[in-house]
Amino acid sequence: MPQGKFKLKTKVPNQKQKQKGKAFTRRPNAPIQPKKQQFTEQQKLKQMVSKNVNRVVEDEIRGRAKEGHINLSKAQQAVAKQQKEKTNTIEATTSK
């Protein structure tokens, strides 16, 4: 005669089964924070410096290649004129 109770395999009702959720959930009151202000300003400064350096180097190389005579297309002339005006206005406001 067996000792102990007879073991029955029972099924758990659907309501009590654990439902798998998302692996990672973010609370709505804790959104992903934006990048720090200082970091973005440093990136902007680095980008401005690199653009200015590249522009000066390009002008120097063009000057050496064409012996000071630069042939620009109409679109390039318009852009160069606009940049000169922009730098002149910036210099005028900073000098005051």
Steps between C-alpha positions, in 0.01 A plus 500: 500500500633844407566746771390861460248663275457437134647800309280657237624739235260791492479784255525854630210724396579760232452791738772386737763428234775758485491712189832593354544871458758710326860442597548866591229749571553868556282692735324794334613736775867408444569566131844477344683817590646718223872538458668746726518863388875521551566195283294636212671839519841334492397307191378820332828677577705210366290496183536877448876485552540211258287677237704820532830312482385305195384819328833676564700199383287470188548869418875468554524193278294668228719807523816299461358290218371792293761752618248722672246488219184317605234416243168440669167412350206738544359291784837489678538877456157557654586280796836671548335843486240395757769362732701821474194706588425272793855525635501876454179541700632270775826693520313831507279389788789353703722805457240734649 
